[in-house]
Amino acid sequence: MASIDLDKVLDKAWADKSLPEILAAPVSALKGVSDRDGELLQEAFGVRTVSDLAELKYVRWAQALAELGTAGK
């Protein structure tokens, strides 16, 4: 089972929320992602929520490539 330190990846306002609330949150709920970044993600890729970002095919492709790059190490 995967685990993550929510304090490290979420803005403080979101750290105590439930997982469904976090997934439905705007991407700016992620630490280091500004409201403007969220607007640009929405304009470019239709990404509105944390869940949308996680499901974005380009993110999945990049993750797969990164895994391939570390598989031989």
DOGU-118920 format. One line per field, with one value per atom (N, C-alpha, C): x, z, y; atom name. Coordinates in Angstrom, 2 decimals. Each point is the difference from the previous one (the first is absolute). Example, Ala and Ser with C-alpha at 12.3 -4.5 7.8 and 13.67 -1.06 7.14 Angstrom:
# residues 2
X [13.19;-0.89;0.90;-0.35;0.82;-0.77]
Z [7.80;0.00;0.00;-0.72;0.06;0.73]
Y [-5.69;1.19;1.20;1.05;1.19;1.09]
kedren [N;CA;C;N;CA;C]
# end
This chain:
# residues 73
X [0.84;-0.84;0.88;-0.33;0.78;-0.32;1.01;-0.22;0.77;-0.43;0.62;-0.19;0.98;-0.09;-0.75;-1.26;-0.83;0.51;0.66;0.56;1.08;0.64;1.06;-0.52;-1.19;-0.50;-1.21;-0.61;-1.20;0.21;-0.67;-0.06;-0.66;0.35;-0.50;-1.52;-0.69;-1.47;-0.61;0.76;-0.54;0.51;0.98;0.67;-0.93;-1.05;-0.91;-1.28;-0.05;-1.19;0.01;-1.15;-0.11;0.56;0.33;0.54;-0.98;-1.28;-0.92;-0.01;0.11;0.04;1.28;1.12;1.28;-0.03;-0.51;-0.04;-0.91;-1.02;-0.92;0.48;1.07;0.52;0.66;0.07;0.75;1.48;0.70;1.41;0.84;-0.49;0.73;0.02;-0.73;0.08;1.35;0.68;1.32;1.04;0.89;1.05;0.84;0.19;0.82;-0.76;-1.30;-0.81;-0.87;0.23;-0.74;-1.37;-0.82;-1.30;0.22;1.01;0.30;0.44;0.82;0.39;-1.24;-0.94;-1.25;-0.78;-0.04;-0.70;0.66;1.33;0.72;-0.20;-0.01;-0.27;-1.40;-0.95;-1.37;-0.07;0.64;-0.02;0.67;1.14;0.78;-0.55;-0.43;-0.34;-1.38;-0.75;-1.31;0.07;1.15;0.20;-0.56;-0.93;-0.59;0.30;0.11;0.14;1.28;0.32;1.15;-0.21;-1.20;-0.30;0.21;-0.43;0.21;1.50;0.80;1.44;0.59;-0.43;0.50;-0.36;-1.12;-0.47;0.48;0.68;0.45;0.98;-0.29;0.81;1.46;0.28;1.39;0.76;-0.67;0.61;0.29;-0.96;0.19;1.13;0.07;1.08;1.36;0.10;1.26;0.40;-0.97;0.29;0.51;-0.62;0.42;1.42;0.31;1.34;1.03;-0.36;0.91;0.27;-1.04;0.18;0.91;-0.18;0.87;1.45;0.18;1.34;0.71;-0.76;0.61;-0.02;-0.66;-0.12;1.34;0.92;1.28;1.05;-0.35;0.98;0.03]
Z [0.00;0.00;0.00;-0.84;-0.10;1.16;0.41;1.03;-0.39;0.58;-0.31;1.19;0.24;1.07;-0.57;0.35;-0.57;0.30;1.14;0.33;-0.99;-0.65;-0.95;-1.40;-0.32;-1.37;-0.13;1.13;-0.06;0.73;-0.49;0.76;1.34;1.00;1.37;0.07;-0.78;0.04;-0.41;-0.69;-0.52;0.74;0.85;0.64;0.89;0.52;0.90;-0.70;-1.32;-0.75;-0.30;-0.33;-0.38;-1.41;-0.32;-1.33;-1.12;0.12;-1.06;-0.16;1.12;-0.09;-0.69;0.32;-0.61;-1.50;-0.39;-1.43;-0.78;0.64;-0.65;0.11;0.74;0.21;-1.26;-0.10;-1.13;0.12;-1.12;0.03;0.86;0.26;0.87;1.45;0.32;1.33;0.20;-1.10;0.07;0.33;0.91;0.40;-1.22;-0.20;-1.10;-1.30;-0.03;-1.18;0.30;-0.73;0.24;-0.68;0.35;-0.67;-1.49;-0.35;-1.42;-0.70;0.67;-0.57;-0.30;0.94;-0.18;-1.20;-0.17;-1.16;-1.29;-0.02;-1.21;-0.30;1.03;-0.20;-0.56;0.50;-0.50;-1.47;-0.32;-1.38;-0.96;0.41;-0.90;-0.10;1.13;0.03;0.56;0.41;0.59;1.42;0.64;1.36;0.99;0.83;1.02;1.41;0.17;1.35;0.13;1.24;0.26;-0.73;0.02;-0.69;-1.51;-0.59;-1.43;-0.33;0.84;-0.22;0.06;0.97;0.16;-1.20;-0.63;-1.13;-1.35;0.00;-1.26;-0.69;-1.24;-0.71;-0.10;-0.10;-0.11;1.30;1.11;1.30;0.08;-0.40;0.03;-0.93;-1.17;-0.93;0.60;0.58;0.60;1.16;0.80;1.10;-0.52;-1.06;-0.58;-0.56;-0.67;-0.54;1.13;1.07;1.15;0.62;0.09;0.54;-0.90;-1.30;-0.93;0.16;0.22;0.15;1.26;1.03;1.25;0.14;-0.92;0.10;-0.08;-0.78;-0.17;1.02;0.91;0.98;1.25]
Y [-1.19;1.19;1.25;0.95;1.23;0.93;0.76;1.00;1.26;1.11;1.29;0.93;0.83;1.00;1.21;0.13;1.05;1.39;0.18;1.31;0.43;-0.96;0.32;0.30;-0.45;0.16;0.92;0.36;0.84;1.32;1.03;1.25;-0.29;0.77;-0.24;-0.09;0.78;0.02;-1.33;-0.83;-1.25;-1.23;0.16;-1.15;-0.82;0.59;-0.73;-0.47;0.14;-0.39;-1.49;-0.54;-1.41;-0.19;-1.23;-0.29;0.39;-0.30;0.46;1.52;0.73;1.46;0.46;-0.64;0.38;-0.28;-1.15;-0.34;0.95;0.52;0.94;1.45;0.22;1.35;0.53;1.33;0.57;-0.36;-0.03;-0.39;0.92;1.19;0.93;-0.48;-1.06;-0.59;-0.70;-0.31;-0.61;1.06;-0.32;0.92;0.38;1.29;0.47;0.27;-0.30;0.27;1.22;1.06;1.24;-0.02;0.95;0.14;0.22;0.79;0.27;-1.28;-0.81;-1.29;-0.83;0.01;-0.74;0.50;1.32;0.58;-0.45;0.00;-0.41;-1.48;-0.84;-1.43;-0.22;0.80;-0.12;0.43;1.11;0.49;-0.98;-0.53;-0.86;-1.42;-0.56;-1.42;-0.32;1.01;-0.25;-0.55;0.15;-0.50;1.01;-0.46;0.87;-0.49;-1.30;-0.57;-0.83;-0.33;-0.88;-1.32;-0.52;-1.25;0.13;1.11;0.23;-0.03;0.63;0.04;-1.41;-0.79;-1.36;-0.87;0.29;-0.80;0.52;1.13;0.59;-0.94;-0.33;-0.99;0.41;1.27;0.44;-0.25;0.16;-0.31;-1.49;-0.81;-1.46;-0.43;0.59;-0.33;0.35;1.20;0.43;-0.92;-0.42;-0.92;-1.33;-0.50;-1.28;0.10;1.09;0.21;0.08;0.70;0.12;-1.37;-0.83;-1.35;-0.83;0.12;-0.72;0.45;1.29;0.55;-0.48;-0.33;-0.46;-1.52;-0.69;-1.45;-0.71;0.52;-0.65;0.40;0.88;0.51;-0.83]
kedren [N;CA;C;N;CA;C;N;CA;C;N;CA;C;N;CA;C;N;CA;C;N;CA;C;N;CA;C;N;CA;C;N;CA;C;N;CA;C;N;CA;C;N;CA;C;N;CA;C;N;CA;C;N;CA;C;N;CA;C;N;CA;C;N;CA;C;N;CA;C;N;CA;C;N;CA;C;N;CA;C;N;CA;C;N;CA;C;N;CA;C;N;CA;C;N;CA;C;N;CA;C;N;CA;C;N;CA;C;N;CA;C;N;CA;C;N;CA;C;N;CA;C;N;CA;C;N;CA;C;N;CA;C;N;CA;C;N;CA;C;N;CA;C;N;CA;C;N;CA;C;N;CA;C;N;CA;C;N;CA;C;N;CA;C;N;CA;C;N;CA;C;N;CA;C;N;CA;C;N;CA;C;N;CA;C;N;CA;C;N;CA;C;N;CA;C;N;CA;C;N;CA;C;N;CA;C;N;CA;C;N;CA;C;N;CA;C;N;CA;C;N;CA;C;N;CA;C;N;CA;C;N;CA;C;N;CA;C;N;CA;C;N;CA;C;N;CA;C;N;CA;C;N;CA;C]
# end
